[in-house]
Amino acid sequence: MHEAAVEGAQKALATVESRPVFTPRTGHLQESTRTRVVRTKTGRLLNITNHAKYAKAIDQGSRAHEIAPRRKPYLTFKAKDGRWVRAKKVMHPGTKAYRFLENATQQGFLRIERALSPRMSRIASRF
């Protein structure tokens, strides 16, 4: 059982690292993904987490929201056409949810199922 969970954890990490559904910029998001096999009273649990500050926004998306300056009177940024822009506030359109942790979890569970299926068949054949 433990070996199957470890295989699932490895597959989940490989999914995030090798096939991200988002466009990686620095690789920090993939590197921040962690897996752990936790022992419980009823068996083992595969725990997949990511503690990067922006992981939740990439994984679950974000709603449209206002961005305002914190320390200065204006936001200053370079627009797509190259001009510098000053604004008291801007509206961020939000981001779509990439569900990369959910995808990694599904891939991990599929690997666990594939690893356990032959073992369970062998056990069932004894009865």
N, C-alpha and C positions, 0 to 999 in steps of 0.2 A: 504494500500500500504506500509506504513512504517513498519508494523508488518511483512509483507512478506519479506521485505528487511532485517530486523533484523534476521529473521529465516534463510535467505540465508547466512548472515554473520556468524551466529553461525555454520551452516553446513560447510562452507568453513574452518573455524578455526578447527572444529572437524576433518575434512579430513586431514589437515596438521599435526595435533597432533596425531591422532590415527592410521592413515594409510599412513605414509610417503612412497613414492616410492624409497627413498634413505635410506641408513643405517645410522641412527642417532648416533652420537658419544657422544655429550654432551647434546643435547636437546635445545641448544641455538638457532638453526635455527628455530625450531618450535615455541619457546617462542617469537621470534622476529617478527613473522607474526602478522600483525594488520589488522583489518577491520574497515571500517567506512562507514556509510550511509550518503551520501552527498545530500543535497536538491538542485535541479536545477530549472530553469524556467519551464522545461517540465516534471519534476517528481523527482525521486530519483535515485541515482547512488550508486552502491556498489563498494567501493574502497578497494582492497586487496593489501597490501604492505609488504615488508620485508626489513629492513635496515641493516641486518647483512652484514659485509664487503664481505663475500663470497657467499651471497645469489644468486647473478647474475650468478656466475660460476656454482653453483649447479643447478639452474633453467634452464639456457640456455646453459650450457656446456662451454668448452674452447677449443681453438685450441692448437695444439702442439706448444710449445714455449721454448725458451732458458731460463735457470735460471743461473744467474751469482752472485758472491758475491758482497755485497755492501760496507762493511767496512773492510773486510779482503782480503788477496790475494787469499784464497782458500775457497771453500765450504767444510765443514766437516760433514759427516753424517754416520750413521750406515747402512750397506747394509743388505739385507734380510738374508744373511748367517752369520751375526753377526760381520763381519769385519768392521773396521773403514776405510772410504774412503775419500781421499782428491782429489778435482777436481777444475779446473779453471772455468768450466762451465759444465752443464748437460742439456740434452734435456728432457723436460717434455712431455709425450705423448698426453696430453690433457685429457679432461674428457667428458663423455657423458652428454647430457642434460636430466635432470630428469623431467622437466616441472611441478614441484610440485605446483607452483602458478597457472598455467593454469588449472591443474586438480582441485585445490580448487575452482577456479572461475567457472568451469563447474558444480561442485557439488552444489555450491551456487546458480547458476542460475536455476538448476533443482529443487532445493527446493523452490525457488521463484515462479517458474512456477506451481509447485504442490500446493502452497499456494494460488496463484491467480486464478487458473483455475476454481474452484467451484464458486468463487465470480464473475468471468466474465460470467460464464454460467447463474448464477442467474440474472445478469444484462441483458444479451442477451435475456433471456426468457420473459422479460417485453415488448419486442418490437414485 
